[in-house]
Amino acid sequence: MSFGALSAIALRAVNLGARNGGFAHDTGEGGVSPYHLENGGDLIWEVGSGYFGTRTKDGDFDPAQFEDKAAHESIKCVSLKLSQGAKPGIGGVLPGAKVTAEIAETRGVPKGEKCVSPPAHKVFSTPRELVLFVAEMRRLAHGKPVGFKLCVSSSQEFLAICKAMRLEQITPDFIVVDGGEGGTGAAPLEFENRVGTPLTEGLLMVHNALVGTGLRHRIRIGASGKVATGADVVRRLAQGADYTNAARAMMMATGCIQSQRCHTNTCPVGVATQDPRRQRALDVGDKSQRVERYQRSTVEEACQIIASMGLRTPDDLRPHMLRRIVGQLQTRSYAEMYDWLDVGELLAEPPEAWAHDWAAANPDSFHPTIQESR
């Protein structure tokens, strides 16, 4: 969650909790602020289409600024945001009332003006250009891990990225799959409810596409989208993820009561406001402990579930261990319900269910080379 969307006090609490709990804190796309760095917690620097914190005056990506900031010891990896679950296809919005002088300086935007992320990136427009830009970001970050985050739209587009990765022999270190069920105060309601692939389907597609193209062993997959409990973590690991992210649940651990006033700058608990008086409602020492305890308890809960299944590690989780009720008297496992590709299967002989999308995927265009029949 970005500085601007969240208050400085909330960021201090989350970052201190992350440091004490031994987990990473994602900056959101609003840039790296002093409050992300103050307590020394590990940071994932998220760079969106607005390039906030690493942009020129014209809104282009600034390589020199990026290289300088990525060198900070607290920044452990960089995540390029292509899209997010609550609003795929459009950019984020920070109302002008929340763009204080401090936020304007952090983001590199005018004070007091509405801050809108462009819907698309300027530095790439094709799958091949995307993977080349990932490589350039990794070079500028001097070898720190670089990945990207997306909410899946069509499998053709992601398969096009897979083809580009194979042709250029460039892979990200990780891919975060965000589910369409994600939520934010900066998204139109129709987008939250109707646009973007749900996490289960998006995660399974990305995992299988990487397996089918022989790339899975080179890329870690993160899952994000209403991951709040230990059972949520176990479910996503069984579906193919290597790790999970949490946003809304962490906000609630920090004190969010979902008053839905984020965009008005009148958050009553100090989490999503830039009003100094309202921020006094949030005690950093207390809330950082809550953040730490929440994360620790969730992981312990996940470990207990895994142990109760007779498994030794999360790596032993498999799709057949996850079941869904499909009728009044019937359940089926995820191994039965979904197609699971073998390593390199798309390269050898794509199965019928994947053949059309694989043929249509174009590494030099996000638009398919074969049009859908109408």
C-alpha positions in Angstrom: 0.0 0.0 0.0 1.4 3.3 -1.1 2.5 6.4 0.8 -0.3 8.7 0.1 -3.0 6.1 0.2 -1.6 5.2 3.7 -0.4 7.6 6.3 3.2 8.0 7.4 2.3 6.6 10.8 0.7 3.5 9.3 3.8 2.8 7.2 6.0 3.2 10.2 3.9 0.6 12.1 3.9 -1.9 9.2 7.6 -1.6 8.5 8.5 -1.9 12.2 6.3 -5.0 12.4 7.9 -6.4 9.3 11.4 -5.9 10.7 10.5 -7.5 14.0 8.6 -10.3 12.4 11.2 -11.1 9.7 8.9 -10.6 6.6 9.0 -8.2 3.7 7.1 -4.9 3.3 5.9 -3.9 -0.2 6.0 -0.2 -0.8 3.1 0.0 -3.2 3.5 2.1 -6.3 3.8 5.4 -4.6 7.6 5.4 -4.3 10.0 4.8 -1.4 9.4 7.3 1.4 11.5 8.1 4.5 8.9 6.2 6.5 9.5 3.0 4.6 13.2 3.3 5.5 13.0 4.6 9.0 12.8 1.3 10.9 15.0 -0.8 8.6 12.4 -3.5 7.6 13.1 -5.4 4.3 11.4 -3.6 1.4 10.0 -4.7 -2.0 10.1 -1.6 -4.1 7.0 -1.6 -6.3 7.3 0.5 -9.5 4.0 1.2 -11.4 3.2 2.9 -14.6 3.5 6.3 -13.0 7.2 5.6 -12.1 6.7 7.5 -8.8 9.9 8.1 -7.1 11.9 7.3 -10.2 10.4 9.5 -12.9 11.4 12.5 -15.0 9.4 15.7 -15.0 7.5 14.4 -18.0 6.5 11.2 -16.3 9.1 8.9 -18.0 11.2 6.3 -16.2 14.4 7.8 -14.9 17.2 5.1 -15.0 19.7 7.1 -12.9 17.3 7.9 -10.2 16.2 4.2 -10.1 19.7 2.9 -9.9 20.5 5.3 -7.0 17.5 4.4 -4.9 17.6 0.7 -5.7 21.0 0.6 -4.1 19.6 1.2 -0.6 20.3 -1.7 1.7 16.7 -2.0 2.8 15.5 -2.6 -0.7 15.8 -6.3 -1.3 14.0 -6.7 -4.6 12.0 -4.7 -7.2 8.5 -5.5 -8.4 7.2 -4.0 -11.7 3.4 -3.5 -11.5 1.6 -4.2 -14.8 -1.9 -4.3 -13.3 -3.6 -5.1 -10.0 -6.7 -7.1 -9.1 -9.1 -4.4 -8.1 -8.6 -2.3 -11.2 -6.9 -4.1 -14.1 -6.6 -1.9 -17.2 -6.7 1.4 -15.4 -4.3 3.3 -13.2 -4.6 4.3 -9.5 -5.9 7.7 -8.3 -4.8 9.7 -5.3 -7.1 12.7 -4.7 -5.4 16.1 -4.7 -6.4 16.7 -1.1 -4.1 13.9 -0.1 -1.1 15.0 -2.2 0.8 16.9 0.5 4.2 18.6 -0.1 5.9 15.5 1.4 4.0 13.0 -0.8 4.6 15.2 -3.9 8.3 15.1 -3.2 8.3 11.4 -2.7 6.4 10.7 -5.9 7.8 13.5 -8.0 4.4 15.1 -8.8 2.9 18.5 -8.2 1.6 19.2 -4.7 -2.2 19.4 -4.3 -3.0 18.0 -7.8 -4.9 14.7 -8.4 -2.2 12.0 -9.0 -3.3 9.5 -11.6 -1.3 6.5 -12.7 -1.4 5.9 -16.5 -3.2 2.7 -17.5 -0.2 1.5 -19.5 3.6 1.7 -19.2 5.6 4.1 -21.4 8.9 2.1 -21.5 7.4 -1.1 -23.2 4.4 -2.0 -25.3 5.1 -5.6 -26.2 5.9 -8.8 -24.3 9.4 -8.9 -25.7 10.0 -5.2 -24.6 8.6 -6.1 -21.2 11.2 -8.9 -20.5 14.0 -6.7 -21.9 13.0 -4.0 -19.5 13.0 -6.5 -16.6 16.6 -7.3 -17.5 17.4 -3.6 -17.6 15.9 -3.0 -14.2 17.9 -6.0 -12.8 21.1 -4.5 -14.3 20.3 -1.1 -12.8 19.6 -2.7 -9.5 23.0 -4.4 -9.6 21.6 -8.0 -9.6 18.9 -7.6 -7.0 15.8 -9.8 -7.8 13.3 -8.2 -10.1 9.9 -9.5 -11.0 6.5 -8.2 -12.1 2.9 -8.2 -10.8 -0.3 -8.6 -12.8 -3.9 -9.5 -12.7 -4.4 -12.0 -15.4 -6.7 -11.0 -18.3 -6.3 -13.6 -21.1 -4.1 -16.6 -21.2 -3.0 -15.5 -24.7 -1.3 -12.4 -23.3 0.6 -14.3 -20.6 1.6 -17.1 -23.0 3.0 -14.3 -25.3 5.2 -13.2 -22.3 6.3 -16.8 -21.9 7.3 -17.0 -25.6 9.2 -13.7 -25.2 11.0 -15.0 -22.1 12.1 -18.1 -24.0 13.2 -16.2 -27.1 15.2 -13.7 -25.2 16.4 -16.2 -22.5 15.3 -13.6 -19.9 13.1 -14.5 -16.9 12.0 -12.4 -14.0 13.0 -13.7 -10.6 9.3 -13.8 -9.5 5.8 -13.1 -10.7 3.0 -12.0 -8.4 -0.4 -13.0 -9.5 -3.1 -10.7 -8.2 -6.7 -11.8 -8.1 -9.7 -10.0 -9.4 -11.2 -10.1 -5.9 -8.6 -7.6 -4.7 -10.0 -4.4 -3.1 -8.9 -0.7 -2.9 -10.6 2.6 -2.3 -9.2 3.9 -5.6 -11.1 1.5 -7.9 -14.4 1.9 -9.6 -17.0 -0.5 -8.2 -17.6 -2.2 -11.6 -13.9 -3.0 -11.9 -13.8 -4.4 -8.4 -16.8 -6.6 -9.1 -16.5 -7.6 -12.8 -13.0 -7.1 -14.3 -10.0 -9.3 -13.7 -9.5 -13.0 -13.4 -10.1 -14.4 -9.9 -6.9 -15.6 -8.1 -7.6 -19.3 -8.3 -8.0 -19.3 -12.1 -5.2 -16.7 -12.7 -2.8 -18.6 -10.4 -3.4 -22.0 -12.0 -3.0 -20.6 -15.5 0.3 -18.8 -14.7 1.7 -21.8 -12.9 0.7 -24.2 -15.7 1.9 -21.9 -18.4 5.4 -21.7 -16.8 5.5 -25.5 -16.3 4.4 -26.1 -19.9 7.0 -23.8 -21.3 9.8 -25.2 -19.1 10.3 -22.0 -17.1 8.7 -22.8 -13.8 11.9 -23.8 -12.1 13.4 -20.4 -12.8 10.6 -18.3 -11.5 8.9 -18.0 -8.1 5.2 -17.3 -8.0 3.5 -15.1 -5.4 -0.3 -15.1 -4.8 -2.2 -12.0 -3.8 -5.9 -11.6 -3.4 -7.8 -11.7 -0.1 -5.1 -13.9 1.5 -5.9 -13.4 5.2 -5.8 -16.7 7.1 -3.5 -19.7 7.4 -6.0 -21.8 5.4 -5.8 -19.2 2.6 -2.0 -19.6 2.5 -2.2 -23.4 2.4 -4.8 -23.2 -0.4 -2.7 -21.0 -2.6 0.5 -23.0 -2.1 -1.4 -26.2 -3.1 -2.6 -24.4 -6.2 1.0 -23.6 -7.3 2.2 -20.5 -5.5 5.6 -20.3 -3.7 4.5 -17.6 -1.3 1.6 -15.2 -0.6 1.1 -11.5 -0.1 -1.5 -9.7 2.0 -2.6 -6.1 1.8 -6.1 -5.6 3.2 -5.5 -8.0 6.1 -2.3 -6.1 7.0 -4.2 -2.8 6.9 -6.7 -4.2 9.4 -3.9 -5.5 11.6 -2.6 -1.9 11.6 -6.0 -0.6 12.8 -8.2 -0.2 9.6 -11.9 -0.5 10.5 -13.1 -0.3 6.8 -14.9 3.0 7.3 -14.6 3.5 3.5 -13.4 7.1 3.9 -9.9 6.5 2.3 -10.5 8.9 -0.6 -11.9 11.7 1.7 -8.8 12.0 3.8 -11.0 11.6 6.9 -10.0 8.1 8.1 -11.0 8.0 11.7 -8.2 5.6 12.8 -5.2 7.3 11.2 -4.4 4.5 8.6 -5.5 6.2 5.4 -5.3 9.9 6.0 -2.7 12.6 5.6 -4.4 14.8 8.3 -1.8 15.0 11.2 -4.5 15.3 13.8 -6.3 12.2 12.7 -3.0 10.3 12.4 -2.6 10.7 16.2 -5.2 7.9 16.6 -2.6 5.3 15.5 0.1 4.3 18.0 3.1 2.9 16.1 4.4 0.8 19.0 1.1 -0.9 19.6 0.1 -1.4 16.0 3.6 -2.7 14.9 3.2 -5.4 17.5 -0.2 -6.3 16.1 1.2 -6.5 12.6 4.0 -8.7 13.8 1.6 -11.0 15.8 -0.9 -11.2 13.0 1.8 -12.4 10.5 3.3 -14.8 13.0 0.0 -16.3 14.0 -1.1 -16.7 10.3 2.1 -18.6 9.4 1.8 -20.8 12.5 -1.8 -21.6 11.6 -0.7 -22.5 8.1 2.1 -24.7 9.4 -0.4 -26.5 11.8 -2.7 -27.2 8.9 0.2 -28.6 6.8 1.4 -30.8 9.7 -2.2 -32.1 10.3 -2.2 -33.3 6.7 0.8 -35.5 7.5 3.2 -33.4 5.5 6.7 -32.2 6.5 7.0 -29.0 4.5 4.9 -26.7 2.4 6.7 -28.1 -0.7 4.8 -31.4 -0.1 1.4 -29.7 -0.9 -0.2 -31.0 -4.1 -3.4 -30.1 -6.0 -5.1 -33.5 -5.1 -5.1 -32.5 -1.4 -7.4 -29.5 -2.1 -11.1 -30.4 -2.7 -14.2 -28.4 -3.7 -17.8 -29.2 -3.2 -19.4 -29.6 -6.6 -22.7 -31.1 -5.7 -24.9 -31.9 -2.8 -23.2 -35.3 -2.3 -20.0 -34.8 -4.3 -16.5 -33.3 -4.0 -13.7 -33.3 -6.4 -10.0 -32.5 -6.0 -8.2 -29.7 -7.9 -6.1 -32.4 -9.6 -9.3 -33.7 -11.2 -11.0 -30.4 -11.9 -8.2 -28.6 -13.7 -5.6 -29.5 -16.4 -2.1 -29.8 -15.1 0.6 -29.6 -17.8 3.8 -31.6 -17.8 7.2 -29.8 -18.0 7.7 -28.5 -21.6 4.4 -29.8 -22.8 3.4 -26.6 -24.6 6.7 -26.7 -26.5 6.3 -30.3 -27.6 2.6 -30.8 -28.4 0.1 -28.4 -26.8 -3.0 -30.2 -25.4 -6.3 -29.3 -27.1 -7.4 -27.0 -24.3 -4.2 -24.9 -24.7 -3.5 -25.2 -28.4 -5.5 -22.2 -29.7 -4.2 -19.8 -27.1 -0.6 -21.0 -27.6 -0.9 -20.6 -31.4 -2.4 -17.1 -31.0 0.3 -15.9 -28.5 2.6 -13.4 -30.1 5.9 -12.4 -28.3 5.9 -9.1 -30.2 2.3 -8.1 -29.4 -0.1 -8.3 -26.6 -2.8 -8.7 -29.2 -3.3 -12.3 -30.5 -2.3 -13.2 -34.0 -5.4 -15.3 -34.4 -8.7 -13.6 -33.9 -11.4 -15.2 -31.7 -14.3 -16.5 -33.7 -17.5 -14.5 -33.1 
